[in-house]
Amino acid sequence: MREQLQQLGCRTRVVDVGLASSAAYHGDIGREAVEARADADIKALLKMDEGKIKAMEAMARGAVALVEEWLGAGEIAGAMALGGGLGTWVGIKVMGALPLGLPKIMISTLPFDVRSQLGANDIVLFYSVADILGLNPMLRKILRNAAGAMAGMVNLPEMAMSSKRVIGITALGVTTPLVLASIRILEHKGFEVAGFHAAGLGGSAFEEWTGMGMFAGVLDLTPHEITSLLFKGVATPRPDRLENAAMKGVPQVLAPGGLDFVSRGPLETLSPGDRKKLHYRHSPMFTHVRISGEEIREVARMVAEKLNRGRGPTAVVIPLRGFSDQGRAGRPISDPASDMEFVQTLKKNINARIHIVEVDAHINDEAFAQAVCSTLLTFLGEG
């Protein structure tokens, strides 16, 4: 890997974070130096319960300290890592400490699902296919491709940054018309829009970017993951979903997109209880199951509880003719009475400082897009 990068004109600095009794390859930064930066005794840690995990956590901590130091000195143009299970975890941990936009590549045997580890990090994953136990024709080609990708990224000319304010938006297929109409309205007003697929990881990234102060305001049009948090759906994000804009004082407008159903797996995997509820096959992988009246009241209480903790300008804009594409009258999970239970419960529990706006439209109607955008633009002094 080092030789391939050097042939492509890159200078390299190899950091050894291994735990083996003797290193097969000596990096530019040895494992003893990494251990020292972690202020840890690796040999002692390895003798403890779950010692290997504790030792890898210490090596990751030491490597992060070194990389952050080099970053501050302007000595890093990109970062790469190679590994199996623990090596992938360490690599993602170290690269996750680096800023967005800095090129990062993880070459991994992928022995586990790494999506939960990635969060909002822009790490490129290369699947090694063969295990990293020695070179072979296929692995040589994959490493060469990864080196080429890194060399290409680090040699790109600097890109001018936009001076426009950015609005964060959450989206799913069930709210796509609303999201596209809102983007058009906001871009016409001179904003840029960052959209997030609210299917678990997307909502988590949205929360992380909001907490980092990336947005002038947010349109949380599809907080669907709340139903997964409560009812163990397949789209579960991190527990602070719906909290960062409120806590950071970021102007936000919430719509109940997708709060009328919970995402389950393939249709044939539904439980008998879910089969008795209104449902439809969204795709071969996902089935959307309408939640009950009591469940939607629980959703409303959680939404109110999370929003009540906040301090910034906040509004909930409610479409009175359905919360999702298939929640429109005459479609598979339409249940207007249950929708109104959400509205009534929310009103009972929400703080008086939070605006409630009711719109006689379906969530994907143009009139509703105009309402949510107008509300946010007013908060931003553009209304």
Secondary structure, 3 states (H helix, E strand, C coil): CHHHHHHCCCCCCCECCCCCCCCCCCCCECHHHHHHHCCCCHHHHHCCCCHHHHHHHHHHHHHHHHHHHHHHCCCCCCEEEEECHHHHHHHHHHHCCCCCCCCEEEEECCCCCCHHHHCCCCCEEEECCCCCCCCCHHHHHHHHHHHHHHHHHHCCCCCCCCCCCEEEEEECHHHHHHHHHHHHHHHHCCCEEEEEECCCHHHHHHHHHHHCCCCCEEEECCCCHHHHHHHCCCCCCCCCCCCHHHHHCCCEEECCCCCCEEEECCHHHCCHHHHCCCEEECCCCCEEEECCHHHHHHHHHHHHHHHHCCCCCEEEEEECCCCCHHHCCCCCCCCHHHHHHHHHHHHHHCCCCCEEEEECCCCCCHHHHHHHHHHHHHHCCCC
